[in-house]
Amino acid sequence: MRRYLFNTPFEEFDQHEADVAIIGSGIAGLYAAYNIDEDKSCVIFTKDKTDVSSSSLAQGGIAVVLESEDKFEYHFEDTVKAGAGHCDEAAVHTIVEEGPDDINRLIDLGINFDTDSEGHLKATMEGGHGRRRILHSGGDATGKEIVRILKQMVKERSNVELLQKYFVADIITDENDKVCGVAAYNNGWHFFRTNHVIVASGGIGQVYRYTTNPLVATGDGIAMAKRAGAEIVDMEFVQFHPTGFYSSTNRNKQCFLISEAVRGEGGLLYNDKGERFMVGRHERCELAPRDIVAREIYREIENQASPYVNLDISFKEREFLESRFPTIYNNCMVNGVDIAKEPIPVGPAQHYIMGGIKSDLDGRTNIEGLYTCGEAACTGVHGANRLASNSTLECLVFGRRAAQSINSKPTRKGCGSVEFTRQNISGEHIDLYEESINLKGIMVKYCGILRSDKYLRLGFEKAHKITQMLEEAELSTVEAMELYNMCLVSEEIFKAAIARKKSMGAHYREDDIDD
Ligand SMILES: Cc1cc2nc3c(=O)[nH]c(=O)nc-3n(C[C@H](O)[C@H](O)[C@H](O)COP(=O)(O)OP(=O)(O)OC[C@H]3O[C@@H](n4cnc5c(N)ncnc54)[C@H](O)[C@@H]3O)c2cc1C
């Protein structure tokens, strides 16, 4: 594995300084920045525009115990049950019990959660939840609203600088393995000297052929943390959302999500014979945990002629659908599906990774000065399978905690010496687009919803060949660096999936081998 993606000594980069560097402008990164003390300079890097993130796409909402008939212990139990017994219970207690304060803070900041005619917050139900506890905004535009308010708050902070179109390639460490900066690309290389880096770079969806994640989700943060020596865990636990909008043009890009909330509001699943196939497969039928619904849909699709199943909510009034699901309603309409009249074609798509950079409850990793939060992190809160709408809550709680942890540290401590060796470059031409399509195909075929030892090993070999090709390549473009990161992340998923011989949560082994 290469240590750094760039091949220029960073002394030759444009030099900058900051007390804290945050990689990512999703909910985790923005809320972390908002919580950094104002006497610390903080820079947020984002590789596209600020709004391009999974956070902005979050539809269903944010799960939180606010009503008296709900209790922390019910939210805790639902989370742990979905996580298949693999959750870190302290982490679950932390988000469940601290989440309401963060939500109330957002409310104080002026966030517009949906309310009823009397001004009470509306809460909906989602798969795996035993109570109506999902707050939403703009019907199904919750993430957009949270990002809007956080972006506004961060922009008002004089200590925070938001740098768009800055691709962070690497976290720089010194001879004592302590963080001393980041290397970022924006019309040339920049070195930001800092002792505190928060990786809030989101997920890895783009390594799969079908994903609900945006194009920026190439696993960069996880890959660069690995190169810096951070522990990466639980990568076999990849969540596939049962209901990505099916269209032949989504391949290798991004599938529009049909939120769980559609099933929460009564949406029913049918196969191409018109049978409600979830009945009898799980006690909660369409509202069973995601992995179960995704697997059952996958099996139906394998055994029927049609490449998708139907999700029907057309029995609801048009006015209700338009106001409750404006984003879904409009996107389906644009794609030729009137959801008030006809069912929505859906199929499973990669949606979330439960694993990531191992961190404690304060966002700390095993590398001094390296913190992480949000989807790139693994606190263990989601165990082997994430409960719907817990991710946005996790971003808030652990984003804040990572910031508070940094606030308690002295500002700048300097940096030891940094080792850099120029890479030998092979000069061989690599078709980056073709290899990325190749990798996505390998992941979906060999490391998707149903797994087996034989296929995982075969897939790993294939993915590794692409990594090897890139080991000595000149990674002179962002696309090349992203592809190398995608390869590293894919290998981590394969290795973890091979090592876990028994099925657990989202990791489903058809061969379920005894150790
Ligand atoms: C379609 C969709 C719907 C969802 N709905 C819900 C929901 O209703 N409720 C819920 O709880 N969860 C939902 N999720 C999951 C949830 O939205 C995400 O897990 C969460 O928002 C991740 O937030 P984050 O801040 O960790 O990362 P993201 O929001 O993904 O942000 C990552 C940021 O890092 C930046 N970045 C990445 N790499 C680099 C780099 N190399 N250099 C610089 N910047 C970089 C990106 O540009 C981006 O700004 C949904 C996810 C999707 C995709």
The ligand as an SDF file (V2000), in Angstrom:
LIG
                    3D

 53 58  0  0  0  0  0  0  0  0999 V2000
  -30.2020    8.9250   -0.2420 C   0  0  0  0  0  0  0  0  0  0  0  0
  -29.8780    8.8070    1.2240 C   0  0  0  0  0  0  0  0  0  0  0  0
  -30.8750    8.9580    2.1560 C   0  0  0  0  0  0  0  0  0  0  0  0
  -30.5910    8.8450    3.5130 C   0  0  0  0  0  0  0  0  0  0  0  0
  -31.5910    9.0390    4.4230 N   0  0  0  0  0  0  0  0  0  0  0  0
  -31.2900    9.0280    5.7400 C   0  0  0  0  0  0  0  0  0  0  0  0
  -32.2620    9.3630    6.7060 C   0  0  0  0  0  0  0  0  0  0  0  0
  -33.3850    9.6800    6.3860 O   0  0  0  0  0  0  0  0  0  0  0  0
  -31.8940    9.3320    8.0220 N   0  0  0  0  0  0  0  0  0  0  0  0
  -30.6380    8.9830    8.4300 C   0  0  0  0  0  0  0  0  0  0  0  0
  -30.3650    8.9590    9.6310 O   0  0  0  0  0  0  0  0  0  0  0  0
  -29.6950    8.6850    7.5210 N   0  0  0  0  0  0  0  0  0  0  0  0
  -29.9900    8.7090    6.1960 C   0  0  0  0  0  0  0  0  0  0  0  0
  -29.0150    8.4280    5.2850 N   0  0  0  0  0  0  0  0  0  0  0  0
  -27.6570    8.2050    5.7530 C   0  0  0  0  0  0  0  0  0  0  0  0
  -27.0750    9.5390    6.1730 C   0  0  0  0  0  0  0  0  0  0  0  0
  -27.5780   10.5580    5.3470 O   0  0  0  0  0  0  0  0  0  0  0  0
  -25.5750    9.5380    6.0790 C   0  0  0  0  0  0  0  0  0  0  0  0
  -25.0290    8.3990    6.6520 O   0  0  0  0  0  0  0  0  0  0  0  0
  -25.0030   10.7440    6.8160 C   0  0  0  0  0  0  0  0  0  0  0  0
  -25.6780   11.9060    6.4230 O   0  0  0  0  0  0  0  0  0  0  0  0
  -23.5290   10.8380    6.5680 C   0  0  0  0  0  0  0  0  0  0  0  0
  -23.1250   12.1000    6.9840 O   0  0  0  0  0  0  0  0  0  0  0  0
  -21.5830   12.4500    7.0410 P   0  0  0  0  0  0  0  0  0  0  0  0
  -21.5120   13.8510    7.4960 O   0  0  0  0  0  0  0  0  0  0  0  0
  -20.8590   11.4210    7.7930 O   0  0  0  0  0  0  0  0  0  0  0  0
  -21.0920   12.3050    5.5270 O   0  0  0  0  0  0  0  0  0  0  0  0
  -21.6820   12.9280    4.1790 P   0  0  0  0  0  0  0  0  0  0  0  0
  -22.9400   13.6220    4.3990 O   0  0  0  0  0  0  0  0  0  0  0  0
  -21.6480   11.8710    3.1590 O   0  0  0  0  0  0  0  0  0  0  0  0
  -20.5930   14.0040    3.8200 O   0  0  0  0  0  0  0  0  0  0  0  0
  -19.2960   13.6300    3.4550 C   0  0  0  0  0  0  0  0  0  0  0  0
  -18.5540   14.8600    3.0110 C   0  0  0  0  0  0  0  0  0  0  0  0
  -17.1680   14.5590    2.8730 O   0  0  0  0  0  0  0  0  0  0  0  0
  -16.6910   15.1360    1.6790 C   0  0  0  0  0  0  0  0  0  0  0  0
  -15.5030   14.3950    1.2490 N   0  0  0  0  0  0  0  0  0  0  0  0
  -15.3940   13.0670    1.0090 C   0  0  0  0  0  0  0  0  0  0  0  0
  -14.1360   12.7620    0.6500 N   0  0  0  0  0  0  0  0  0  0  0  0
  -13.4350   13.9320    0.6430 C   0  0  0  0  0  0  0  0  0  0  0  0
  -12.1050   14.2740    0.3230 C   0  0  0  0  0  0  0  0  0  0  0  0
  -11.2150   13.3730   -0.0980 N   0  0  0  0  0  0  0  0  0  0  0  0
  -11.7340   15.5740    0.4220 N   0  0  0  0  0  0  0  0  0  0  0  0
  -12.6210   16.5430    0.8010 C   0  0  0  0  0  0  0  0  0  0  0  0
  -13.9100   16.2570    1.1000 N   0  0  0  0  0  0  0  0  0  0  0  0
  -14.3050   14.9710    1.0270 C   0  0  0  0  0  0  0  0  0  0  0  0
  -17.8630   15.0370    0.7320 C   0  0  0  0  0  0  0  0  0  0  0  0
  -17.7140   15.9070   -0.3630 O   0  0  0  0  0  0  0  0  0  0  0  0
  -18.9990   15.4130    1.6800 C   0  0  0  0  0  0  0  0  0  0  0  0
  -19.0830   16.7990    1.8210 O   0  0  0  0  0  0  0  0  0  0  0  0
  -29.2840    8.5420    3.9230 C   0  0  0  0  0  0  0  0  0  0  0  0
  -28.2770    8.3780    2.9880 C   0  0  0  0  0  0  0  0  0  0  0  0
  -28.5670    8.5170    1.6460 C   0  0  0  0  0  0  0  0  0  0  0  0
  -27.4690    8.3440    0.6390 C   0  0  0  0  0  0  0  0  0  0  0  0
  1  2  1  0
  2  3  1  0
  2 52  2  0
  3  4  2  0
  4  5  1  0
  4 50  1  0
  5  6  2  0
  6  7  1  0
  6 13  1  0
  7  8  2  0
  7  9  1  0
  9 10  1  0
 10 11  2  0
 10 12  1  0
 12 13  2  0
 13 14  1  0
 14 15  1  0
 14 50  1  0
 15 16  1  0
 16 17  1  0
 16 18  1  0
 18 19  1  0
 18 20  1  0
 20 21  1  0
 20 22  1  0
 22 23  1  0
 23 24  1  0
 24 25  2  0
 24 26  1  0
 24 27  1  0
 27 28  1  0
 28 29  2  0
 28 30  1  0
 28 31  1  0
 31 32  1  0
 32 33  1  0
 33 34  1  0
 33 48  1  0
 34 35  1  0
 35 36  1  0
 35 46  1  0
 36 37  1  0
 36 45  1  0
 37 38  2  0
 38 39  1  0
 39 40  1  0
 39 45  2  0
 40 41  1  0
 40 42  2  0
 42 43  1  0
 43 44  2  0
 44 45  1  0
 46 47  1  0
 46 48  1  0
 48 49  1  0
 50 51  2  0
 51 52  1  0
 52 53  1  0
M  END
$$$$
